[in-house]
Amino acid sequence: DTGHVHITMLAGDGSERQWFRITCQNRSMVMVDHGIRQSDRLNEVDAYVQIGRHLRKNGVPLPEIYFADTFSGLVCLQDLGNQHLQQFVLDAESESAVLDLYKKVIRKMCHMALVGMRGFNTAWAWQTPTYDRELILEKECRYFVESFLNLYVGMGVPYDDLADEFDFLAHETVSKAIEGFMHRDFQSRNIMIEANTPYFIDFQGGRIGPVQYDLASLLIDPYVALSQGAQNSLLAYYTDELSCHMRFDAKRFRIGYACCAITRNLQILGAFGFLSRNRGKTHFETYIPAALNTLRTNLQRFFPGNALPKLKKTIESAALKSYGVPVQSKKNARKYTGR
């Protein structure tokens, strides 16, 4: 008797994919359904399988892919349980425990950036082969204007009003990049914790780009809202870790990080606006105040004085229109300072 097979649907997040846990006796695996292939073109499931196998072969901590059928869109994976990094942080008893785990994540992220680039075939990339100027302008800057400022906040801001500042950001981000493999959505809900070991999921958007981007994604993550002190400490830790493996210009790295922190923040707010308004996933609204406050803070911190004045003014207007006062993090996306 092989026992009964139980299939349980799991909660998704921003994606339209469906997730299931399949259990039989004391064994389990997770199945993700990408949907039946609609064309011969490279699609999300192709990228998921090809990038996933490449990274895992090179020692990156990913769930093992047991089975994949790219026509049906079904992929069966190692079951890593239910705890992601966000939940670990919210349940943690001390900031030192949080920082210790983040350092472990950063060591593995740095490894992914370096080994993931070796032998990476850009034909595996589902959206664009690299993180380039055009992607920044369309998928982050314009996305922010259309889906957050206009769709969510209702401001009616013409993209062209901010185009010159977006051009500057895109140019600086690309020119100051330290290139490696980038996950593109490296945030706490895409990092599973199993036996105190981090594993990375949702890597199908991976491509070649600035290593600073994934670091920014991790540190400014609105699901966790790390304190500024924790962010500074982890930023320094990453640069020390990376310097053990390659030589790079520290000033160039910091400028690139600052730009990535802004462009990633624009993407986050665009996504939250789109998902809450167009997809009806209103739980993402909980994290908008934290994301908006981070953008506001980092614009002042990284671009002081008269730099990016129109974007700064627009953010202040968005905060005032949305909340009536300068935004602060809500309790569900609280700033972690320990207990």
C-alpha positions in Angstrom: 0.0 0.0 0.0 1.6 3.2 -1.1 -0.9 5.3 0.9 -3.2 8.1 -0.1 -2.1 11.1 -2.1 -3.3 14.4 -0.8 -3.1 17.6 -2.8 -3.5 21.0 -1.0 -3.6 24.3 -2.8 -1.1 26.8 -1.5 -1.5 30.6 -1.3 0.2 32.4 -4.1 1.6 36.0 -4.1 1.7 38.4 -7.0 2.0 35.8 -9.7 -0.9 34.2 -11.6 0.7 30.8 -11.2 -0.9 28.2 -9.0 0.9 26.3 -6.3 0.1 22.9 -4.7 1.6 20.6 -2.0 1.4 16.9 -2.8 1.8 14.6 0.2 1.9 10.8 0.5 2.6 9.2 3.9 5.6 11.2 5.3 6.8 12.5 1.9 5.8 15.7 0.1 6.7 17.9 -2.8 5.5 21.2 -4.3 4.0 21.5 -7.7 3.7 24.8 -9.6 1.3 25.2 -12.5 2.4 27.9 -15.0 -0.5 27.1 -17.4 -0.5 25.3 -20.8 2.0 26.7 -23.3 0.3 29.1 -25.7 3.2 29.5 -28.2 6.6 28.3 -29.2 8.3 31.3 -27.8 10.4 31.1 -24.6 8.1 31.6 -21.7 8.2 31.7 -17.9 8.3 28.0 -17.3 11.2 27.6 -19.7 13.2 30.2 -17.9 12.3 28.7 -14.5 13.6 25.2 -15.5 16.7 26.3 -17.4 17.8 29.0 -14.9 16.9 26.8 -11.9 19.0 23.8 -13.2 21.9 26.1 -14.1 22.0 27.7 -10.6 21.5 24.5 -8.7 24.3 22.8 -10.6 26.6 25.6 -9.5 25.8 25.2 -5.9 23.2 27.9 -5.4 20.6 26.9 -2.7 17.4 26.4 -4.8 14.7 23.7 -4.5 15.5 20.6 -6.4 13.5 20.2 -9.6 12.1 16.7 -9.7 10.1 16.9 -12.8 9.2 19.5 -15.4 6.8 19.4 -18.4 7.2 22.8 -20.2 4.2 22.1 -22.5 1.7 21.6 -19.6 3.6 24.1 -17.5 3.9 21.8 -14.5 7.0 21.7 -12.4 7.5 19.5 -9.3 9.9 20.7 -6.7 11.5 20.0 -3.4 9.2 21.0 -0.5 11.0 23.6 1.6 8.2 24.1 4.1 6.2 27.2 4.9 8.6 29.6 6.6 10.1 32.4 4.5 12.5 35.1 5.6 9.7 37.6 6.3 8.1 35.3 8.8 11.4 34.5 10.4 12.1 38.3 11.0 8.6 38.9 12.4 9.0 36.0 14.8 12.6 36.7 15.8 13.4 37.5 19.4 16.5 39.6 18.7 18.1 41.7 16.0 21.3 39.7 16.3 19.4 36.5 15.2 18.0 38.5 12.2 21.4 39.9 11.2 23.1 36.5 11.5 20.6 35.0 9.1 20.8 37.9 6.7 24.5 37.5 6.6 24.1 33.9 5.7 21.6 35.0 2.9 24.1 37.6 1.7 27.0 35.0 1.5 24.8 32.7 -0.6 23.5 35.7 -2.7 27.0 36.8 -3.4 27.9 33.2 -4.5 24.8 33.2 -6.8 25.8 36.5 -8.4 29.3 35.2 -9.3 28.8 31.6 -10.2 25.4 32.3 -11.8 27.0 34.5 -14.4 29.5 31.8 -15.4 28.1 29.9 -18.3 24.8 31.7 -18.2 23.0 31.6 -21.5 21.1 34.9 -22.1 18.7 32.9 -24.3 17.3 31.4 -21.0 16.2 34.9 -19.9 12.4 35.1 -20.2 11.9 38.8 -20.3 15.2 40.5 -21.3 18.7 39.1 -21.5 20.2 41.8 -19.4 19.1 44.5 -17.0 19.6 47.5 -19.3 18.6 51.1 -19.7 15.4 50.3 -21.7 14.2 47.9 -19.0 14.8 50.5 -16.3 12.9 53.1 -18.1 9.9 50.9 -19.1 9.6 48.3 -16.4 10.5 50.4 -13.4 10.2 54.1 -14.1 7.1 54.1 -16.5 5.6 51.3 -14.4 5.9 53.5 -11.3 4.2 56.5 -13.1 1.4 54.6 -14.7 0.6 51.9 -12.1 1.4 53.8 -8.8 1.2 57.5 -9.3 -1.7 57.5 -11.8 -3.6 54.2 -11.3 -3.2 53.9 -7.5 -2.8 57.4 -6.3 -4.7 59.1 -9.1 -2.3 61.9 -9.7 -2.4 62.1 -13.5 1.4 62.7 -13.9 2.7 62.7 -17.5 5.7 60.4 -17.8 7.5 63.1 -19.8 7.5 65.4 -16.8 10.0 63.1 -15.1 11.7 61.7 -18.1 15.0 63.6 -17.8 15.5 62.5 -14.2 14.6 58.9 -15.1 17.1 59.0 -17.9 19.8 60.1 -15.4 18.9 57.3 -13.0 18.9 54.7 -15.8 22.3 55.9 -17.1 23.9 56.0 -13.6 22.5 52.5 -12.7 23.9 50.9 -15.8 27.3 52.7 -15.9 28.0 52.0 -12.2 27.0 48.3 -12.4 29.2 45.6 -11.0 27.9 42.8 -13.3 26.8 39.4 -12.2 23.8 37.2 -12.2 20.7 39.0 -10.7 17.6 37.3 -9.4 15.5 40.5 -10.0 13.0 39.8 -7.2 15.3 39.1 -4.3 13.0 39.8 -1.3 12.1 38.1 1.9 9.1 36.2 0.5 11.3 34.6 -2.1 13.8 33.3 0.5 12.6 30.1 2.3 14.1 29.1 5.6 14.4 25.4 6.2 16.5 24.0 9.1 17.9 27.5 9.5 19.2 27.4 5.9 18.1 29.9 3.3 16.9 28.7 -0.1 16.0 31.0 -3.0 12.8 30.6 -5.0 11.1 32.5 -7.9 14.3 32.9 -9.8 12.7 32.8 -13.3 13.2 36.5 -13.9 17.0 36.1 -13.6 19.4 37.7 -16.0 22.8 39.4 -16.1 22.9 42.8 -14.4 24.2 44.8 -11.5 24.8 42.8 -8.4 23.8 45.9 -6.4 20.2 45.4 -7.5 19.6 42.2 -5.6 21.3 43.6 -2.6 19.0 46.7 -2.7 16.0 44.5 -3.2 16.9 42.6 0.0 17.7 45.6 2.2 14.8 47.9 1.2 12.3 45.1 1.2 9.0 46.6 2.5 7.8 43.3 3.8 10.4 43.5 6.5 11.4 47.2 6.7 14.9 46.7 8.2 16.1 49.6 10.3 18.6 52.0 8.7 21.3 50.7 11.0 20.7 47.1 9.9 20.8 48.1 6.3 24.1 50.0 6.7 25.6 47.0 8.5 24.5 44.5 5.9 25.6 46.8 3.0 29.1 46.9 4.5 29.0 43.1 5.1 28.1 42.5 1.4 31.0 44.7 0.1 33.4 42.9 2.4 32.1 39.6 1.2 32.3 40.6 -2.5 35.8 41.9 -2.1 37.0 38.5 -1.1 36.1 37.2 -4.5 36.8 40.1 -6.9 38.3 43.5 -7.2 36.0 46.5 -7.7 35.8 50.2 -7.2 34.1 50.9 -3.9 32.8 54.3 -4.9 31.4 53.0 -8.1 29.7 50.2 -6.1 28.1 52.6 -3.7 26.7 54.9 -6.4 25.4 51.9 -8.3 23.8 50.6 -5.1 22.1 54.0 -4.5 20.7 54.1 -8.0 19.5 50.5 -7.7 17.8 51.2 -4.4 15.8 53.9 -6.1 14.9 52.0 -9.3 13.9 48.9 -7.3 11.8 51.1 -5.1 10.0 52.5 -8.2 9.3 48.9 -9.4 8.0 47.9 -6.0 5.5 50.7 -5.9 4.4 50.1 -9.5 3.9 46.4 -8.7 1.9 47.2 -5.6 -0.3 49.7 -7.4 -0.9 47.3 -10.3 -1.6 44.2 -8.2 -4.0 46.0 -5.8 -5.9 47.8 -8.5 -5.8 45.6 -11.6 -5.5 42.2 -9.9 -7.7 42.9 -6.9 -4.8 41.7 -4.5 -5.5 44.5 -2.0 -3.3 42.9 0.7 -0.3 44.5 -1.1 -1.7 47.9 0.0 -0.5 47.1 3.5 3.1 47.6 2.4 2.7 50.7 0.3 3.4 53.1 3.2 6.7 51.4 4.0 7.8 51.4 0.4 6.8 55.0 -0.1 8.6 56.1 3.0 11.7 54.2 2.0 11.7 55.9 -1.4 11.3 59.3 0.2 14.1 58.7 2.7 16.5 57.2 0.2 16.0 60.0 -2.3 17.1 62.5 0.4 19.9 60.3 1.6 21.5 59.3 -1.7 20.6 62.3 -3.8 20.8 65.3 -1.4 20.4 69.0 -2.2 19.1 69.8 -5.6 19.5 66.4 -7.2 16.3 64.8 -8.7 14.0 67.7 -7.5 11.0 66.7 -9.6 11.0 63.2 -8.4 11.3 64.3 -4.8 8.5 66.7 -5.2 6.3 64.1 -6.8 6.9 61.6 -4.0 6.0 64.3 -1.4 2.8 65.0 -3.3 2.0 61.3 -3.6 2.4 60.8 0.2 0.3 63.9 1.0 -2.5 62.8 -1.4 -2.5 59.2 -0.2 -2.1 59.7 3.6 -2.4 63.4 4.3 0.9 63.4 6.2 4.4 62.1 5.5 4.1 58.3 5.4 5.4 55.9 8.0 5.5 52.2 8.0 2.4 50.3 9.1 2.7 47.7 11.8 2.5 44.8 9.4 5.6 46.1 7.7 7.2 47.3 10.8 10.8 48.5 11.0 12.8 45.7 12.7 14.9 47.0 15.6 14.7 44.0 17.8 12.6 43.4 20.9 
